[in-house]
Amino acid sequence: MAYEFKIKLEGSSKPPIWRKVKVNENIGFLDLHTVIQGVFGWTNSHLFEFSPKGWGGSPRLQQDFGRDDWGEDAFSERDTWPYGERYDASKIKLEDYFHSLKQKITYIYDFGDDWCHAVELVDITDEKLLRPVFAGKGQAPVDDCGGIWGYYEMVAAINDPKHPEHEDFMEWMGFAKGQKWDNSEFDLKETQERLRIFWKIK
């Protein structure tokens, strides 16, 4: 079977930034992380976690980097799911968590900028997919721009030549003079290529 998720970047508006992705139910949460990175245009440069209610919620699903110095924050054993505090995202499958439509989980990327994504299961089908399928709306932000509020400040500066930070942001983004940032743009072909690369190296 396949799960279809609607994933909305929390705090985004005019338009809200969202993606719909369809993936096989038996992939792991680390794979879903890879898909989200690809369809939102993130660069996979920061830590992430999944949890039912965001920060402070449990169980938490994170990536295991092979460290042996986690101490009390060590990964819980797979057979204790879902009653432990912290799990290796590569060992817990989507089907372990999702069982009914409208079920949600929060995906947080970059614990500094705090990009929170609301992930909701919106459909279950009988399909068996070779690769993720997706659609979306809204231009995704860029890494390290200061979170959702910093993103909108950046957009305002880029689109206003009189803004005191206009030149700095134009240079940072590599924009040509007169180039604007379009909040509603969603480049399907570019996203397909990025996801193809991410999925290959997952």
FIZA-661660 format. One record per residue (C-alpha): residue number from 1; residue in one letter; x, y, z. Coordinates in nm, 2 decimals, decimal comma. Each point is the difference from the previous one (the first is absolute). Example, Ala and Ser with C-alpha at 12.3 -4.5 7.8 and 13.67 -1.06 7.14 Angstrom:
<nodes>
{node 1 'a' {1,23 -0,45 0,78}}
{node 2 's' {0,14 0,34 -0,07}}
</nodes>
This chain:
<nodes>
{node 1 'm' {0,00 0,00 0,00}}
{node 2 'a' {0,09 0,37 -0,03}}
{node 3 'y' {-0,05 0,28 0,24}}
{node 4 'e' {-0,07 0,35 -0,13}}
{node 5 'f' {0,10 0,29 0,23}}
{node 6 'k' {-0,07 0,37 0,00}}
{node 7 'i' {0,29 0,18 0,14}}
{node 8 'k' {-0,04 0,37 0,09}}
{node 9 'l' {0,28 0,23 0,11}}
{node 10 'e' {-0,14 0,15 0,32}}
{node 11 'g' {-0,02 0,38 0,01}}
{node 12 's' {0,00 0,03 -0,38}}
{node 13 's' {-0,28 0,21 -0,16}}
{node 14 'k' {-0,10 0,19 -0,32}}
{node 15 'p' {0,03 -0,27 -0,13}}
{node 16 'p' {0,05 -0,27 0,26}}
{node 17 'i' {0,30 -0,22 -0,10}}
{node 18 'w' {-0,10 -0,36 -0,03}}
{node 19 'r' {0,09 -0,33 -0,17}}
{node 20 'k' {-0,20 -0,32 -0,06}}
{node 21 'v' {0,22 -0,31 -0,01}}
{node 22 'k' {-0,10 -0,36 -0,06}}
{node 23 'v' {0,24 -0,27 0,12}}
{node 24 'n' {-0,01 -0,37 0,08}}
{node 25 'e' {-0,13 -0,07 0,35}}
{node 26 'n' {0,30 -0,23 0,09}}
{node 27 'i' {0,28 0,27 -0,04}}
{node 28 'g' {0,16 0,13 0,31}}
{node 29 'f' {-0,02 0,35 0,16}}
{node 30 'l' {0,36 0,07 -0,12}}
{node 31 'd' {-0,13 -0,06 -0,35}}
{node 32 'l' {-0,29 0,24 0,06}}
{node 33 'h' {0,26 0,26 0,12}}
{node 34 't' {0,18 -0,05 -0,33}}
{node 35 'v' {-0,32 0,06 -0,20}}
{node 36 'i' {-0,09 0,31 0,20}}
{node 37 'q' {0,35 0,14 -0,06}}
{node 38 'g' {-0,03 -0,05 -0,37}}
{node 39 'v' {-0,35 0,14 -0,05}}
{node 40 'f' {0,05 0,31 0,21}}
{node 41 'g' {0,35 0,08 -0,13}}
{node 42 'w' {0,18 -0,04 0,33}}
{node 43 't' {0,37 -0,09 -0,02}}
{node 44 'n' {0,01 -0,27 0,28}}
{node 45 's' {0,26 0,21 0,18}}
{node 46 'h' {-0,16 -0,01 0,35}}
{node 47 'l' {-0,15 -0,24 0,26}}
{node 48 'f' {-0,36 -0,10 -0,02}}
{node 49 'e' {-0,26 -0,19 0,21}}
{node 50 'f' {-0,36 -0,13 -0,03}}
{node 51 's' {-0,22 0,01 0,30}}
{node 52 'p' {-0,38 -0,01 0,05}}
{node 53 'k' {-0,03 0,36 0,14}}
{node 54 'g' {0,33 0,16 -0,09}}
{node 55 'w' {0,25 0,11 0,26}}
{node 56 'g' {-0,03 -0,18 0,33}}
{node 57 'g' {-0,22 -0,28 -0,14}}
{node 58 's' {0,09 -0,37 0,00}}
{node 59 'p' {0,09 -0,23 -0,15}}
{node 60 'r' {0,26 0,20 -0,20}}
{node 61 'l' {0,14 -0,14 -0,32}}
{node 62 'q' {0,35 0,12 -0,10}}
{node 63 'q' {0,30 -0,12 -0,20}}
{node 64 'd' {0,26 -0,22 0,15}}
{node 65 'f' {0,35 0,12 -0,08}}
{node 66 'g' {0,16 -0,29 0,18}}
{node 67 'r' {0,10 0,20 0,31}}
{node 68 'd' {0,05 -0,19 0,32}}
{node 69 'd' {0,00 0,30 0,23}}
{node 70 'w' {-0,38 0,08 0,02}}
{node 71 'g' {-0,01 -0,10 0,36}}
{node 72 'e' {-0,36 0,02 0,14}}
{node 73 'd' {-0,12 0,12 -0,34}}
{node 74 'a' {0,09 -0,33 -0,17}}
{node 75 'f' {-0,22 -0,15 -0,26}}
{node 76 's' {-0,28 -0,23 0,14}}
{node 77 'e' {-0,01 -0,36 -0,11}}
{node 78 'r' {-0,21 -0,07 -0,31}}
{node 79 'd' {-0,22 -0,25 0,19}}
{node 80 't' {-0,11 0,27 0,25}}
{node 81 'w' {-0,17 0,21 -0,27}}
{node 82 'p' {-0,20 0,22 0,05}}
{node 83 'y' {0,07 0,03 0,38}}
{node 84 'g' {0,36 0,11 0,00}}
{node 85 'e' {0,11 0,36 -0,03}}
{node 86 'r' {0,24 0,00 -0,30}}
{node 87 'y' {0,02 -0,23 -0,30}}
{node 88 'd' {0,22 -0,05 -0,30}}
{node 89 'a' {-0,20 0,14 -0,29}}
{node 90 's' {0,14 -0,27 -0,24}}
{node 91 'k' {-0,14 -0,28 0,21}}
{node 92 'i' {-0,36 0,12 0,04}}
{node 93 'k' {-0,22 -0,03 -0,30}}
{node 94 'l' {-0,29 0,22 -0,10}}
{node 95 'e' {-0,24 -0,29 0,05}}
{node 96 'd' {0,12 -0,03 0,36}}
{node 97 'y' {-0,14 0,34 0,08}}
{node 98 'f' {-0,28 0,08 -0,26}}
{node 99 'h' {-0,32 -0,20 0,02}}
{node 100 's' {-0,28 0,23 -0,09}}
{node 101 'l' {-0,08 0,30 -0,22}}
{node 102 'k' {0,05 0,35 0,15}}
{node 103 'q' {0,27 -0,13 0,23}}
{node 104 'k' {0,28 0,25 0,04}}
{node 105 'i' {0,36 0,04 0,10}}
{node 106 't' {0,23 0,30 0,01}}
{node 107 'y' {0,33 0,01 -0,19}}
{node 108 'i' {0,26 0,25 0,13}}
{node 109 'y' {0,30 0,09 -0,21}}
{node 110 'd' {0,29 0,22 0,12}}
{node 111 'f' {-0,03 0,04 0,38}}
{node 112 'g' {0,12 0,36 -0,03}}
{node 113 'd' {-0,23 0,13 -0,27}}
{node 114 'd' {-0,27 -0,24 0,12}}
{node 115 'w' {-0,17 -0,09 -0,33}}
{node 116 'c' {-0,32 -0,18 0,11}}
{node 117 'h' {-0,20 -0,20 -0,24}}
{node 118 'a' {-0,34 -0,14 0,07}}
{node 119 'v' {-0,02 -0,35 -0,16}}
{node 120 'e' {-0,35 -0,14 -0,04}}
{node 121 'l' {-0,10 -0,34 -0,15}}
{node 122 'v' {-0,28 0,09 -0,25}}
{node 123 'd' {-0,04 -0,32 -0,20}}
{node 124 'i' {0,09 -0,37 -0,01}}
{node 125 't' {0,01 -0,17 -0,34}}
{node 126 'd' {0,07 -0,35 -0,13}}
{node 127 'e' {0,29 0,13 -0,21}}
{node 128 'k' {0,36 -0,13 0,01}}
{node 129 'l' {0,23 0,28 -0,10}}
{node 130 'l' {0,35 -0,01 -0,15}}
{node 131 'r' {0,07 0,35 0,12}}
{node 132 'p' {-0,18 0,28 0,19}}
{node 133 'v' {-0,27 0,19 -0,18}}
{node 134 'f' {-0,07 0,37 0,09}}
{node 135 'a' {-0,17 0,33 -0,07}}
{node 136 'g' {0,02 0,33 0,17}}
{node 137 'k' {-0,06 0,37 0,03}}
{node 138 'g' {0,21 0,29 0,11}}
{node 139 'q' {0,37 0,09 -0,03}}
{node 140 'a' {0,20 -0,18 0,28}}
{node 141 'p' {0,23 0,20 0,22}}
{node 142 'v' {0,38 -0,04 0,00}}
{node 143 'd' {0,22 -0,14 0,27}}
{node 144 'd' {0,15 0,23 0,26}}
{node 145 'c' {-0,23 0,30 -0,06}}
{node 146 'g' {-0,12 0,02 0,36}}
{node 147 'g' {-0,31 -0,21 0,01}}
{node 148 'i' {-0,34 0,08 -0,14}}
{node 149 'w' {0,00 0,36 0,12}}
{node 150 'g' {0,35 0,06 -0,13}}
{node 151 'y' {-0,11 -0,14 -0,33}}
{node 152 'y' {-0,28 0,25 -0,04}}
{node 153 'e' {0,23 0,28 0,10}}
{node 154 'm' {0,25 -0,12 -0,26}}
{node 155 'v' {-0,27 -0,01 -0,27}}
{node 156 'a' {-0,11 0,36 0,09}}
{node 157 'a' {0,35 0,12 -0,02}}
{node 158 'i' {0,07 -0,16 -0,34}}
{node 159 'n' {-0,32 0,13 -0,15}}
{node 160 'd' {0,05 0,36 0,13}}
{node 161 'p' {0,30 0,18 -0,16}}
{node 162 'k' {-0,03 0,26 0,27}}
{node 163 'h' {0,03 -0,25 0,29}}
{node 164 'p' {0,32 0,06 0,20}}
{node 165 'e' {0,10 -0,37 -0,04}}
{node 166 'h' {-0,10 -0,03 -0,36}}
{node 167 'e' {0,35 -0,02 -0,15}}
{node 168 'd' {0,12 -0,24 0,27}}
{node 169 'f' {-0,27 -0,25 -0,07}}
{node 170 'm' {0,02 0,04 -0,38}}
{node 171 'e' {0,37 -0,08 0,02}}
{node 172 'w' {-0,06 -0,29 0,25}}
{node 173 'm' {-0,25 -0,16 -0,23}}
{node 174 'g' {0,20 0,07 -0,32}}
{node 175 'f' {-0,29 0,20 -0,15}}
{node 176 'a' {0,05 0,23 -0,30}}
{node 177 'k' {-0,11 0,37 0,03}}
{node 178 'g' {-0,38 0,02 -0,03}}
{node 179 'q' {-0,06 -0,36 0,07}}
{node 180 'k' {-0,29 -0,07 0,24}}
{node 181 'w' {-0,09 -0,28 0,24}}
{node 182 'd' {-0,34 -0,16 -0,10}}
{node 183 'n' {-0,17 -0,15 0,31}}
{node 184 's' {-0,24 -0,20 -0,22}}
{node 185 'e' {0,25 -0,16 -0,23}}
{node 186 'f' {0,04 -0,38 0,01}}
{node 187 'd' {0,24 -0,14 -0,25}}
{node 188 'l' {-0,12 -0,36 -0,06}}
{node 189 'k' {0,29 -0,11 -0,23}}
{node 190 'e' {0,27 0,14 0,23}}
{node 191 't' {-0,17 -0,17 0,30}}
{node 192 'q' {-0,02 -0,33 -0,19}}
{node 193 'e' {0,37 0,01 -0,08}}
{node 194 'r' {0,09 0,09 0,36}}
{node 195 'l' {-0,21 -0,28 0,14}}
{node 196 'r' {0,15 -0,25 -0,25}}
{node 197 'i' {0,34 0,09 0,14}}
{node 198 'f' {-0,10 -0,01 0,36}}
{node 199 'w' {-0,18 -0,33 -0,04}}
{node 200 'k' {0,30 -0,16 -0,17}}
{node 201 'i' {0,23 0,10 0,29}}
{node 202 'k' {-0,25 -0,07 0,29}}
</nodes>
